[in-house]
Each structure stands twice: as C-alpha cells, then as structure tokens.
Amino acid sequence: MGVDCFKTDFGERIPTDVQWFDGSDPQKMHNHYAYIYNELVWKVLKETVGEEEAVLFARSASVGAQKFPVHWGGDCYANYESMAESLRGGLSIGLSGFGFWSHDIGGFEIPRRRTFTNAGARLVCSPAIAVYTAANLIVCRGPTMMSPVMWCASSRN
C-alpha cells in the first residue's frame, strides 16, 4: 500500500494580481507555476517510489513539463463534441513533445452508458486513462458503465 501516483490538479488557476515571495513577475509566474508545482511533486514521488515508478497525473503544464508524465486534459463534458475536443487536445499535446497524455473516458460530467462505452473505443489508443466521473462523487458508477468489451480492452492497455 502507498502512493505511486499523485494528481496535481488546479495548477493553472494562478492569479496574476499577487506578489510572489521572491519578487517574481506575477504575469510570468502564471505559466511557470505549473512547471514548479509538477516538478516539486515529481521529486517527492521519485524519492519515495523511484524514477521508474513515479507517475503524476497533471492537468496543467508549461514548457519543459513533459518530463513529468502523465498529463491529462482536465474535466470535459460527457458528450460527443467534448470527446472530439479531447482527442484534438491529446493529438496537439502529443505533437508538442508530451508522450503521455490522458483524458476522462466518457467525460467528467455524469455520462450516459452509450457515451461512456463509445468513449471506451479510444481507450485502447490512449497512453493513459482516467475512469472518473462526477457520478463517482455521488455513487461510484463510472467503471460499472463499462461493457465487458471495454474491460477486456482496458486490461490490455
């Protein structure tokens, strides 16, 4: 038991109307903070479980952050339009040098079974997956919406 992965969520919500302790320009720190945040957590994980086992699940990134995998596109709606947006975002971040990216399978909002199952078709092509929905905040039903075919595909990933 222990922690092998840490989700660094909300690293992008950095105000620009603040004063940093070291006098850094708040406008420049807005993007650089995501790097510092992920680097710090990565170092702790690396020291704890080793570099080969350490995994982040980061929502925000900036230049150089690809060395702290995995990056995830953030919460998206549970509809086909958002699924297409997530795919385009993943392809773009992949072309930007980020080798490991993820998305919410079926969306973060409470998905319908059909949307969730169709999103699973992308599961086999994704470097990493997130099976987490807002429904999990109420009752853990996200993974139960997966068809047996999706479970077989996910076990191979």
Backbone torsions as a table, in degrees:
resi	resn	phi	psi	omega
1	MET	NA	150.2	178.9
2	GLY	154.2	-166.5	-177.9
3	VAL	-113.8	120.7	175.2
4	ASP	-107.3	-19.5	-175.7
5	CYS	-136.2	148.1	177.7
6	PHE	-136.5	131.3	179.6
7	LYS	-91.1	112.2	177.7
8	THR	-93.5	81.8	-177.5
9	ASP	-89.1	154.8	174.1
10	PHE	65.5	25.6	176.3
11	GLY	-74.3	-6.8	-177.9
12	GLU	-96.3	-9.1	-176.3
13	ARG	-91.4	64.8	-176.8
14	ILE	-108.5	119.9	-179.0
15	PRO	-68.8	152.8	178.6
16	THR	-103.6	1.6	-179.4
17	ASP	-107.7	38.8	-178.5
18	VAL	-121.4	167.8	175.0
19	GLN	-112.2	123.1	179.7
20	TRP	-81.8	148.9	-175.5
21	PHE	-57.9	-29.8	-177.8
22	ASP	-100.1	7.3	178.7
23	GLY	82.3	9.2	179.3
24	SER	-59.4	149.2	177.9
25	ASP	-67.6	120.0	-178.5
26	PRO	-58.4	-32.7	178.7
27	GLN	-64.9	-41.9	179.7
28	LYS	-73.4	-35.8	-178.7
29	MET	-70.0	-22.9	-178.8
30	HIS	-53.1	-45.8	178.4
31	ASN	-87.0	-36.6	-176.5
32	HIS	-69.4	-25.4	-179.9
33	TYR	-57.0	-40.2	179.9
34	ALA	-58.3	-39.8	178.2
35	TYR	-64.5	-49.0	-178.2
36	ILE	-61.4	-44.2	-179.9
37	TYR	-58.9	-51.6	-179.2
38	ASN	-66.9	-38.0	179.2
39	GLU	-62.4	-44.0	-179.1
40	LEU	-62.3	-48.6	-179.7
41	VAL	-65.5	-39.7	178.0
42	TRP	-58.7	-44.6	-179.8
43	LYS	-61.4	-41.8	178.8
44	VAL	-64.2	-45.4	178.5
45	LEU	-62.7	-43.2	-179.7
46	LYS	-60.9	-42.6	178.2
47	GLU	-68.0	-30.7	-176.3
48	THR	-82.0	-48.5	-174.3
49	VAL	-115.3	-6.9	-178.6
50	GLY	96.3	153.4	-175.5
51	GLU	-63.2	-33.8	-178.0
52	GLU	-72.7	-19.8	-176.7
53	GLU	-108.2	-18.2	-176.0
54	ALA	-68.2	134.1	178.8
55	VAL	-141.4	130.3	170.6
56	LEU	-99.2	161.1	170.3
57	PHE	-131.0	84.5	-168.8
58	ALA	-99.4	134.3	177.7
59	ARG	-89.9	-31.1	-177.6
60	SER	-113.4	154.9	-178.5
61	ALA	-157.7	163.8	171.6
62	SER	-148.9	-172.5	-175.4
63	VAL	-52.2	127.7	177.8
64	GLY	90.6	-10.3	-175.2
65	ALA	-72.0	-8.6	179.9
66	GLN	-65.1	-14.6	178.6
67	LYS	-80.5	2.0	176.4
68	PHE	-121.0	72.0	-175.2
69	PRO	-76.2	154.8	17.2
70	VAL	-111.2	148.3	175.8
71	HIS	-106.5	143.8	-172.6
72	TRP	-129.8	141.8	-171.9
73	GLY	-72.6	-3.8	179.8
74	GLY	88.9	176.4	-176.6
75	ASP	-65.9	134.1	177.7
76	CYS	-133.0	160.5	179.5
77	TYR	-70.2	157.1	-179.3
78	ALA	-92.6	66.8	176.9
79	ASN	-146.6	169.0	-174.8
80	TYR	-67.3	-33.8	178.2
81	GLU	-61.8	-44.5	178.9
82	SER	-68.3	-32.5	176.2
83	MET	-62.5	-41.3	178.4
84	ALA	-66.3	-40.4	177.6
85	GLU	-61.9	-41.4	179.2
86	SER	-63.4	-40.0	178.8
87	LEU	-65.1	-45.5	177.8
88	ARG	-61.5	-40.9	177.9
89	GLY	-63.0	-42.1	178.7
90	GLY	-65.0	-40.8	177.9
91	LEU	-65.2	-39.8	179.4
92	SER	-66.3	-44.8	-179.1
93	ILE	-68.2	-32.9	175.9
94	GLY	-63.4	-41.2	177.9
95	LEU	-71.4	-15.5	178.8
96	SER	-91.0	8.1	176.4
97	GLY	99.8	2.9	177.8
98	PHE	-92.9	105.2	-174.7
99	GLY	-77.1	-21.9	-177.3
100	PHE	-125.0	115.3	-179.8
101	TRP	-137.7	163.3	-178.0
102	SER	-145.0	174.9	178.4
103	HIS	-153.7	162.8	175.6
104	ASP	-75.8	119.1	178.3
105	ILE	-66.4	115.3	178.7
106	GLY	81.9	0.3	179.7
107	GLY	93.7	159.1	-179.8
108	PHE	-79.7	-40.2	179.0
109	GLU	-63.0	162.1	-175.9
110	ILE	-61.7	110.8	-176.3
111	PRO	-86.0	158.0	169.2
112	ARG	-81.2	156.3	-178.6
113	ARG	-57.0	-42.0	-177.3
114	ARG	-65.4	-44.2	178.0
115	THR	-61.1	-44.0	-178.6
116	PHE	-63.4	-44.1	-179.1
117	THR	-67.6	-42.6	178.5
118	ASN	-64.4	-35.2	177.2
119	ALA	-64.3	-28.2	179.5
120	GLY	-64.5	-20.8	177.5
121	ALA	-62.7	-31.7	176.9
122	ARG	-76.7	-17.5	-177.6
123	LEU	-52.8	-42.4	-176.1
124	VAL	-71.3	-15.3	180.0
125	CYS	-102.6	0.5	-176.4
126	SER	-93.9	135.8	177.5
127	PRO	-63.0	-29.7	178.9
128	ALA	-151.1	158.3	-178.3
129	ILE	-129.7	157.6	173.5
130	ALA	-132.0	109.0	176.5
131	VAL	-102.1	84.0	-176.8
132	TYR	-147.2	130.0	179.1
133	THR	-133.6	164.7	175.7
134	ALA	-60.2	-25.9	177.8
135	ALA	-60.2	-29.8	179.4
136	ASN	-64.0	-23.4	178.1
137	LEU	-72.3	-25.3	-179.8
138	ILE	-96.7	-56.0	178.2
139	VAL	-151.9	136.4	-176.9
140	CYS	-69.4	96.2	-179.1
141	ARG	-125.9	-7.8	-178.8
142	GLY	-51.7	-62.2	-178.5
143	PRO	-62.8	-26.3	-179.7
144	THR	-71.5	-13.6	178.6
145	MET	-83.8	-5.7	-179.4
146	MET	-77.0	138.9	175.6
147	SER	-77.7	162.4	176.4
148	PRO	-56.3	-33.2	179.0
149	VAL	-64.2	-41.7	177.9
150	MET	-63.7	-40.5	179.5
151	TRP	-63.0	-40.2	177.7
152	CYS	-63.4	-42.7	-179.6
153	ALA	-65.9	-41.7	-177.4
154	SER	-69.1	-28.9	-179.6
155	SER	-72.3	-17.2	178.3
156	ARG	-89.0	-15.8	-174.7
157	ASN	-79.2	NA	NA
